[in-house]
Amino acid sequence: MRFVLASQSPARLAVLRAAGVEPVVRVSGVDEDAIAASLVDPTPDDLVTTLALAKAEAIASGSSGDEVVVGCDSMLLTSDGEVHGKPRTVDVARERWKRMAGTSGTLLTGHAVLRLRDGAEVGRAVGHEATLVRFGRPAEDELEAYLATGEPLNVAGAFTLDGLGGWFVDGIDGDPSSVIGISLPLTRRLLRQVGVAVSDIW
């Protein structure tokens, strides 16, 4: 049985490797913006789980083997009620940091697990994890230096916990692996729902 990670995130891959799993990485290439736009007034939880499922389904559709496919999506729910994905540009990342510095936000991570036998789906489980993140107040020169690294441009919420952004996170309440991108406890529970023990994939 192959464990397939439907994500190109190096952070998710690193979490899994540190936890004893060497996944096959396949990138779904789904149009996240189009999927989000197709949803009618989704809750933040619905948004991340729908995107995670779309990624897993895209990979599963091309499978012909015995696999478990895991799709993930992360977004930051800020204190003003807005949901933020990857900022993509320095200007957007800077504005987000100026708004969230000294506040708290909730990092939402949606997960979808599909169990395949001979390419046919025989089980699925979907869920999400929410972790409170308390942001520090980086000085202006620190923030500009961080933005210049490019790291915050391609991560949900414009920060990392396991990289340079960790300097500017005062603390979290919840699952740290979820903030990095893939919740080990949630993934374990979803795997169990489709008949796979986590020890089967070590």
Backbone as JSON, one array per atom type, in Angstrom:
{
  "sequence": "MRFVLASQSPARLAVLRAAGVEPVVRVSGVDEDAIAASLVDPTPDDLVTTLALAKAEAIASGSSGDEVVVGCDSMLLTSDGEVHGKPRTVDVARERWKRMAGTSGTLLTGHAVLRLRDGAEVGRAVGHEATLVRFGRPAEDELEAYLATGEPLNVAGAFTLDGLGGWFVDGIDGDPSSVIGISLPLTRRLLRQVGVAVSDIW",
  "N": [[0.84, -1.19, 0.0], [0.68, 2.11, -0.99], [1.45, 5.3, 0.36], [0.2, 8.28, -0.49], [0.91, 11.61, -0.9], [-0.9, 14.33, -1.67], [0.28, 16.88, -2.39], [2.58, 19.56, -2.87], [3.97, 20.66, -0.86], [6.88, 21.28, 0.92], [7.05, 21.41, 3.67], [4.94, 19.81, 4.68], [5.79, 17.36, 3.71], [8.17, 17.08, 5.15], [7.2, 16.88, 7.78], [5.83, 14.41, 7.67], [7.94, 12.65, 7.01], [9.56, 12.93, 9.29], [7.9, 11.69, 11.03], [8.03, 9.06, 10.39], [7.12, 8.25, 7.87], [7.42, 7.75, 4.41], [6.27, 9.3, 1.92], [4.76, 9.0, -1.37], [4.91, 11.65, -3.52], [2.55, 13.54, -5.18], [1.39, 16.06, -7.22], [-1.58, 17.83, -7.35], [-2.58, 19.95, -8.93], [-5.01, 21.31, -9.02], [-7.38, 23.97, -9.58], [-7.51, 26.1, -7.21], [-8.67, 28.59, -6.67], [-10.82, 28.68, -8.44], [-12.38, 26.56, -7.51], [-12.99, 27.47, -4.92], [-14.46, 29.73, -5.6], [-16.69, 28.56, -6.67], [-18.2, 27.68, -4.6], [-21.01, 28.19, -2.49], [-21.34, 30.62, -0.27], [-19.5, 29.42, 1.75], [-18.53, 28.03, 4.94], [-15.5, 28.74, 6.79], [-14.39, 26.27, 7.6], [-15.66, 24.48, 5.84], [-14.56, 25.36, 3.45], [-11.74, 24.76, 3.56], [-11.83, 21.98, 3.83], [-13.21, 21.19, 1.54], [-11.42, 21.97, -0.48], [-9.22, 20.38, 0.19], [-10.3, 17.84, -0.29], [-10.81, 18.01, -3.03], [-8.21, 18.06, -4.06], [-7.24, 15.55, -3.26], [-9.03, 13.89, -4.64], [-8.42, 14.51, -7.3], [-5.88, 13.41, -7.6], [-6.41, 10.73, -6.98], [-8.01, 9.97, -9.11], [-6.36, 9.23, -11.15], [-5.18, 6.91, -10.37], [-4.15, 3.46, -10.18], [-3.58, 1.59, -8.39], [-2.94, 0.11, -5.11], [-3.56, 2.18, -2.7], [-3.35, 4.9, -0.32], [-4.56, 8.06, -0.35], [-3.76, 11.32, 0.54], [-5.04, 14.49, 0.9], [-4.56, 17.98, 1.49], [-5.36, 21.21, 2.85], [-4.71, 24.53, 3.83], [-5.64, 27.44, 5.67], [-5.71, 30.75, 7.06], [-7.71, 31.99, 9.58], [-8.45, 35.08, 10.5], [-8.69, 37.51, 13.23], [-10.57, 39.34, 12.45], [-12.45, 37.94, 11.1], [-11.93, 37.21, 8.5], [-10.74, 34.99, 5.91], [-7.62, 33.73, 4.96], [-5.42, 32.72, 2.43], [-2.51, 31.82, 0.63], [-0.39, 34.62, 0.32], [1.06, 35.43, -1.96], [2.24, 37.84, -3.04], [4.66, 40.38, -2.08], [3.58, 42.81, -1.2], [0.95, 42.14, -0.41], [1.5, 40.27, 1.61], [2.88, 41.89, 3.42], [0.87, 43.73, 4.2], [-0.92, 41.96, 5.42], [0.61, 41.06, 7.62], [0.89, 43.45, 9.03], [-1.67, 43.83, 9.89], [-2.18, 41.55, 11.44], [-0.21, 41.38, 13.38], [0.52, 41.11, 16.79], [-1.96, 40.1, 17.36], [-4.35, 37.35, 17.49], [-4.91, 34.41, 15.53], [-6.69, 31.81, 13.77], [-5.44, 28.89, 12.61], [-6.56, 26.96, 10.08], [-6.77, 23.67, 8.97], [-7.64, 21.58, 6.45], [-8.28, 18.15, 5.79], [-8.29, 15.33, 3.65], [-8.8, 11.93, 3.19], [-8.41, 9.27, 1.06], [-9.08, 5.92, 0.39], [-7.79, 3.49, -1.7], [-8.21, 0.63, -3.75], [-6.79, -1.29, -6.21], [-7.06, 0.97, -7.76], [-9.69, 1.74, -7.36], [-11.97, 3.54, -5.37], [-12.45, 2.76, -2.01], [-12.98, 3.77, 0.4], [-13.46, 6.78, 2.28], [-12.55, 9.67, 4.16], [-13.02, 12.73, 5.81], [-11.93, 15.74, 7.34], [-11.18, 18.45, 9.65], [-8.76, 20.57, 11.27], [-8.3, 22.93, 13.88], [-6.24, 25.46, 15.03], [-5.14, 27.74, 17.4], [-3.21, 30.62, 16.88], [-0.85, 32.78, 18.2], [0.32, 35.83, 17.4], [3.41, 37.61, 17.29], [4.96, 40.9, 17.46], [6.71, 41.9, 15.0], [9.52, 44.04, 14.47], [9.76, 46.81, 12.18], [12.02, 46.63, 10.47], [12.65, 43.95, 10.82], [10.37, 42.7, 9.79], [10.48, 43.53, 7.1], [12.85, 42.29, 6.33], [12.1, 39.64, 6.62], [10.04, 39.44, 4.72], [11.57, 39.81, 2.46], [12.88, 37.41, 2.19], [11.15, 35.77, 0.89], [9.81, 33.63, 1.95], [7.23, 33.96, 3.33], [5.43, 34.3, 1.25], [4.27, 32.14, -0.06], [2.84, 30.56, 1.69], [0.12, 29.6, 3.8], [-1.56, 32.25, 5.37], [0.71, 33.8, 5.49], [2.89, 33.08, 7.07], [5.21, 30.89, 8.77], [5.57, 28.18, 11.06], [7.62, 26.46, 11.44], [9.79, 27.54, 10.21], [11.52, 30.51, 9.22], [9.5, 32.23, 10.0], [8.78, 31.39, 12.51], [10.09, 32.88, 14.43], [8.43, 34.97, 14.92], [6.11, 34.13, 16.06], [4.34, 33.99, 18.92], [3.14, 31.97, 20.35], [1.14, 28.92, 20.37], [-2.09, 27.37, 20.56], [-2.95, 24.27, 20.5], [-2.54, 21.83, 17.89], [0.71, 21.51, 16.79], [1.71, 20.31, 14.42], [-0.38, 20.59, 12.66], [-0.39, 23.34, 12.16], [1.95, 23.53, 10.74], [1.2, 22.19, 8.48], [0.17, 19.59, 8.02], [-1.82, 17.72, 9.99], [-0.85, 15.42, 12.28], [-2.3, 13.97, 14.35], [-4.99, 14.25, 13.42], [-4.8, 13.14, 10.85], [-4.13, 10.51, 11.54], [-6.54, 9.7, 12.78], [-8.33, 9.89, 10.64], [-7.23, 8.07, 8.83], [-7.7, 5.71, 10.26], [-10.46, 5.61, 10.06], [-10.79, 4.76, 7.46], [-9.86, 2.25, 7.57], [-7.11, 1.91, 7.97], [-4.27, 1.5, 9.89], [-2.04, 3.69, 11.61], [0.43, 2.59, 12.04], [0.67, 0.89, 9.92], [1.73, 2.33, 7.87], [4.2, 3.2, 8.58]],
  "CA": [[0.0, 0.0, 0.0], [1.43, 3.35, -1.06], [0.91, 6.49, 0.99], [0.37, 9.34, -1.48], [0.65, 12.96, -0.42], [-1.36, 15.15, -2.8], [0.74, 18.23, -2.06], [3.98, 19.83, -3.15], [4.5, 21.38, 0.3], [8.03, 20.65, 1.57], [6.81, 21.34, 5.11], [4.14, 18.61, 4.93], [6.66, 16.21, 3.47], [9.12, 16.97, 6.27], [6.45, 16.38, 8.95], [5.58, 12.98, 7.48], [9.21, 11.93, 7.09], [9.98, 12.91, 10.7], [6.98, 10.79, 11.74], [8.24, 7.68, 9.96], [6.43, 7.94, 6.61], [8.06, 8.24, 3.19], [5.16, 9.28, 0.97], [4.89, 9.34, -2.78], [4.36, 13.0, -3.68], [1.92, 13.84, -6.46], [0.77, 17.38, -7.14], [-2.9, 17.74, -7.99], [-2.76, 20.99, -9.92], [-6.37, 21.82, -9.09], [-7.53, 25.43, -9.54], [-8.1, 26.36, -5.9], [-9.5, 29.79, -6.72], [-12.07, 28.34, -9.13], [-13.18, 25.73, -6.61], [-13.51, 28.34, -3.86], [-15.48, 30.62, -6.18], [-17.89, 27.79, -7.0], [-18.93, 27.38, -3.37], [-21.99, 29.21, -2.1], [-21.24, 31.05, 1.13], [-18.96, 28.34, 2.58], [-17.85, 28.36, 6.19], [-14.06, 28.5, 6.64], [-14.15, 24.83, 7.71], [-16.08, 23.87, 4.57], [-13.64, 25.77, 2.4], [-10.48, 24.01, 3.59], [-12.07, 20.56, 3.6], [-13.57, 21.01, 0.13], [-10.19, 22.07, -1.27], [-8.42, 19.18, 0.46], [-10.93, 16.71, -0.97], [-10.61, 18.18, -4.47], [-6.83, 17.68, -4.35], [-7.14, 14.1, -3.13], [-9.79, 13.26, -5.72], [-7.69, 14.7, -8.55], [-4.8, 12.42, -7.64], [-6.99, 9.38, -6.97], [-8.62, 9.65, -10.39], [-5.36, 8.65, -12.04], [-4.54, 5.78, -9.7], [-4.56, 2.1, -10.55], [-2.97, 0.69, -7.42], [-3.4, -0.01, -3.73], [-3.02, 3.42, -2.15], [-4.11, 5.83, 0.5], [-4.23, 9.38, -0.84], [-4.09, 12.35, 1.52], [-5.04, 15.86, 0.42], [-4.58, 18.96, 2.58], [-5.41, 22.63, 2.51], [-4.62, 25.36, 5.03], [-5.93, 28.87, 5.59], [-5.71, 31.44, 8.35], [-8.89, 32.77, 9.93], [-7.97, 36.15, 11.36], [-9.64, 37.97, 14.25], [-11.63, 40.13, 11.83], [-13.39, 37.03, 10.46], [-11.54, 36.93, 7.11], [-9.93, 33.79, 5.69], [-6.5, 34.07, 4.1], [-4.54, 31.66, 1.94], [-1.16, 32.29, 0.33], [-0.46, 36.01, -0.13], [1.65, 35.47, -3.31], [3.08, 39.02, -3.3], [5.22, 41.04, -0.9], [2.66, 43.83, -0.72], [-0.15, 41.49, 0.3], [2.05, 39.69, 2.85], [3.18, 43.0, 4.34], [-0.4, 44.23, 4.73], [-1.46, 40.96, 6.35], [1.38, 41.08, 8.85], [0.6, 44.68, 9.77], [-2.99, 43.66, 10.49], [-2.27, 40.44, 12.41], [0.81, 41.5, 14.43], [-0.02, 41.34, 18.12], [-3.3, 39.52, 17.5], [-4.41, 35.9, 17.37], [-5.68, 33.89, 14.41], [-6.9, 30.37, 13.81], [-4.96, 28.19, 11.42], [-7.46, 25.86, 9.74], [-6.21, 22.72, 8.02], [-8.57, 20.54, 6.02], [-7.65, 16.91, 5.34], [-9.14, 14.31, 3.03], [-8.1, 10.65, 3.03], [-9.12, 8.33, 0.17], [-8.48, 4.57, 0.36], [-7.98, 2.91, -3.02], [-7.74, -0.72, -4.05], [-6.79, -1.43, -7.67], [-7.51, 2.23, -8.34], [-11.09, 2.03, -7.03], [-12.13, 4.07, -4.02], [-13.18, 1.87, -1.11], [-13.24, 4.47, 1.65], [-13.02, 8.17, 2.36], [-12.78, 10.36, 5.43], [-12.67, 14.14, 5.68], [-12.03, 16.48, 8.59], [-10.33, 19.64, 9.73], [-8.18, 20.88, 12.58], [-8.2, 24.37, 14.12], [-5.22, 25.75, 16.04], [-5.0, 29.17, 17.66], [-1.84, 31.1, 16.74], [-0.65, 34.11, 18.78], [1.39, 36.47, 16.64], [4.2, 38.67, 17.9], [5.01, 42.17, 16.75], [8.04, 42.12, 14.45], [9.89, 45.41, 14.14], [9.62, 47.05, 10.75], [13.16, 46.1, 9.73], [12.54, 42.5, 10.87], [9.32, 42.3, 8.86], [10.97, 43.71, 5.74], [13.85, 41.24, 6.08], [11.35, 38.39, 6.47], [9.38, 39.49, 3.42], [12.6, 39.7, 1.42], [13.29, 36.01, 2.03], [10.18, 35.1, 0.05], [9.14, 32.53, 2.66], [5.81, 34.11, 3.66], [4.59, 34.55, 0.08], [3.63, 30.94, -0.57], [2.31, 29.76, 2.79], [-1.15, 30.11, 4.31], [-1.46, 33.21, 6.45], [1.97, 34.56, 5.36], [3.85, 32.76, 8.13], [5.49, 29.49, 9.07], [5.93, 27.88, 12.44], [8.84, 25.64, 11.42], [10.83, 28.22, 9.46], [11.88, 31.84, 9.71], [8.34, 32.84, 10.62], [8.67, 30.97, 13.91], [10.58, 33.95, 15.29], [7.38, 35.98, 15.13], [4.93, 33.48, 16.64], [4.53, 33.96, 20.38], [2.68, 30.69, 20.89], [-0.04, 28.32, 19.76], [-2.93, 26.52, 21.38], [-3.43, 23.21, 19.63], [-1.63, 20.87, 17.27], [1.73, 22.19, 15.99], [1.87, 19.74, 13.08], [-1.44, 21.16, 11.84], [0.06, 24.66, 11.74], [2.98, 23.32, 9.72], [0.51, 21.88, 7.24], [-0.54, 18.31, 8.05], [-2.04, 17.32, 11.37], [-0.63, 13.99, 12.5], [-3.42, 13.35, 15.06], [-6.16, 14.18, 12.56], [-4.53, 12.16, 9.79], [-4.24, 9.18, 12.14], [-7.95, 9.38, 12.98], [-8.97, 9.69, 9.33], [-6.74, 6.79, 8.32], [-8.41, 4.65, 10.98], [-11.82, 5.55, 9.53], [-10.79, 4.02, 6.19], [-9.31, 0.92, 7.82], [-5.65, 1.87, 7.94], [-3.61, 1.9, 11.14], [-0.87, 4.5, 11.3], [1.61, 1.71, 12.02], [0.75, 0.24, 8.59], [2.44, 3.18, 6.9], [5.55, 3.52, 9.05]],
  "C": [[0.88, 1.25, 0.0], [0.68, 4.46, -0.33], [1.23, 7.66, 0.06], [-0.01, 10.68, -0.86], [0.32, 13.84, -1.63], [-1.0, 16.61, -2.54], [2.2, 18.37, -2.42], [4.67, 20.52, -1.99], [5.7, 20.65, 0.9], [7.84, 20.51, 3.08], [5.98, 20.1, 5.46], [4.98, 17.35, 4.74], [7.62, 16.0, 4.63], [8.44, 16.44, 7.53], [6.26, 14.87, 8.84], [6.87, 12.17, 7.6], [9.7, 11.83, 8.53], [9.12, 11.95, 11.51], [7.02, 9.37, 11.18], [7.57, 7.27, 8.68], [7.21, 8.53, 5.45], [7.02, 8.21, 2.08], [5.62, 9.43, -0.48], [4.21, 10.69, -2.95], [3.82, 13.15, -5.1], [1.16, 15.15, -6.31], [-0.5, 17.4, -7.97], [-3.08, 18.76, -9.12], [-4.17, 21.53, -10.04], [-6.37, 23.35, -9.0], [-8.27, 25.78, -8.25], [-9.04, 27.56, -5.94], [-10.85, 29.49, -7.38], [-12.97, 27.5, -8.24], [-13.8, 26.58, -5.5], [-14.63, 29.23, -4.38], [-16.78, 29.89, -6.48], [-18.75, 27.48, -5.77], [-19.85, 28.53, -3.0], [-21.89, 29.46, -0.6], [-20.69, 29.95, 2.05], [-18.45, 28.86, 3.92], [-16.36, 28.15, 5.96], [-13.71, 27.01, 6.72], [-14.5, 24.12, 6.41], [-15.08, 24.16, 3.46], [-12.37, 24.92, 2.4], [-10.71, 22.52, 3.36], [-12.45, 20.28, 2.16], [-12.32, 21.05, -0.75], [-9.3, 20.85, -1.05], [-8.97, 17.98, -0.28], [-10.72, 16.81, -2.48], [-9.2, 17.75, -4.88], [-6.66, 16.16, -4.3], [-7.85, 13.39, -4.27], [-9.06, 13.38, -7.06], [-6.57, 13.69, -8.7], [-5.36, 11.01, -7.74], [-7.55, 8.99, -8.33], [-7.63, 9.03, -11.38], [-4.66, 7.43, -11.47], [-5.03, 4.44, -10.24], [-4.08, 1.08, -9.52], [-3.67, 0.65, -6.08], [-2.77, 1.15, -2.96], [-3.94, 4.05, -1.13], [-3.62, 7.21, 0.1], [-4.67, 10.41, 0.18], [-3.95, 13.72, 0.87], [-5.19, 16.82, 1.59], [-4.77, 20.37, 2.03], [-5.44, 23.43, 3.81], [-4.96, 26.8, 4.73], [-5.94, 29.45, 7.0], [-6.98, 32.26, 8.5], [-8.46, 33.83, 10.92], [-9.08, 36.66, 12.27], [-10.76, 38.82, 13.68], [-12.62, 39.27, 11.04], [-13.06, 36.7, 9.01], [-10.65, 35.7, 7.05], [-8.86, 34.12, 4.66], [-5.71, 32.82, 3.71], [-3.15, 32.21, 1.73], [-1.23, 33.73, -0.19], [0.09, 36.24, -1.55], [2.56, 36.66, -3.57], [3.56, 39.63, -1.98], [4.24, 42.05, -0.33], [1.51, 43.24, 0.08], [0.34, 40.92, 1.63], [2.35, 40.78, 3.88], [1.9, 43.52, 5.0], [-1.0, 43.25, 5.73], [-0.73, 40.99, 7.68], [1.09, 42.33, 9.68], [-0.74, 44.58, 10.49], [-2.99, 42.6, 11.58], [-1.21, 40.5, 13.5], [0.16, 41.85, 15.77], [-1.41, 40.81, 18.35], [-3.2, 37.99, 17.47], [-5.24, 35.53, 16.14], [-5.8, 32.39, 14.55], [-6.44, 29.75, 12.51], [-5.86, 26.97, 11.2], [-6.79, 24.96, 8.71], [-7.24, 21.65, 7.72], [-7.81, 19.35, 5.48], [-8.7, 16.0, 4.7], [-8.29, 13.07, 2.79], [-8.96, 9.73, 2.17], [-8.36, 7.01, 0.15], [-8.83, 3.93, -0.98], [-7.46, 1.48, -3.06], [-7.89, -0.94, -5.54], [-7.36, -0.2, -8.35], [-8.93, 2.62, -8.02], [-11.18, 2.52, -5.58], [-12.98, 3.12, -3.18], [-13.45, 2.53, 0.24], [-12.76, 5.9, 1.57], [-13.35, 8.74, 3.72], [-12.25, 11.78, 5.29], [-12.82, 14.81, 7.03], [-11.15, 17.7, 8.57], [-9.83, 19.81, 11.16], [-8.07, 22.4, 12.69], [-7.23, 24.62, 15.27], [-5.06, 27.26, 16.18], [-3.52, 29.56, 17.61], [-1.78, 32.53, 17.29], [0.57, 34.75, 18.12], [2.11, 37.54, 17.46], [4.13, 39.93, 17.07], [6.42, 42.38, 16.2], [8.29, 43.6, 14.21], [9.86, 45.58, 12.63], [10.78, 46.47, 9.95], [13.14, 44.57, 9.73], [11.51, 42.0, 9.85], [9.81, 42.43, 7.41], [12.0, 42.64, 5.38], [13.16, 39.9, 5.86], [10.67, 38.35, 5.11], [10.37, 39.28, 2.29], [13.07, 38.27, 1.2], [12.36, 35.26, 1.08], [9.39, 34.01, 0.75], [7.64, 32.77, 2.88], [4.89, 34.23, 2.45], [3.78, 33.34, -0.35], [3.16, 29.99, 0.52], [1.04, 30.42, 3.33], [-0.93, 31.09, 5.46], [-0.19, 34.03, 6.45], [2.95, 34.3, 6.5], [4.09, 31.26, 8.17], [5.76, 29.36, 10.56], [7.3, 27.22, 12.49], [9.98, 26.29, 10.66], [11.16, 29.56, 10.07], [10.72, 32.53, 10.41], [8.17, 32.49, 12.09], [9.18, 32.0, 14.89], [9.48, 34.92, 15.7], [6.07, 35.38, 15.61], [5.17, 33.33, 18.13], [4.07, 32.66, 21.0], [1.49, 30.18, 20.11], [-0.81, 27.55, 20.81], [-3.53, 25.47, 20.47], [-2.29, 22.39, 19.06], [-0.58, 21.57, 16.42], [1.89, 21.63, 14.59], [0.8, 20.26, 12.13], [-1.04, 22.53, 11.32], [1.12, 24.55, 10.65], [2.35, 22.88, 8.41], [-0.22, 20.56, 7.19], [-0.62, 17.83, 9.49], [-1.85, 15.81, 11.52], [-1.79, 13.35, 13.27], [-4.66, 13.2, 14.18], [-5.96, 13.15, 11.45], [-4.64, 10.74, 10.33], [-5.69, 8.77, 12.3], [-8.66, 9.11, 11.65], [-8.51, 8.39, 8.68], [-7.49, 5.63, 8.97], [-9.83, 4.49, 10.44], [-11.9, 4.8, 8.2], [-10.06, 2.68, 6.33], [-7.81, 0.79, 7.78], [-5.11, 2.32, 9.29], [-2.35, 2.69, 10.79], [0.4, 3.65, 11.25], [1.76, 0.97, 10.7], [1.59, 1.05, 7.62], [3.8, 3.62, 7.38], [6.58, 2.81, 8.19]]
}
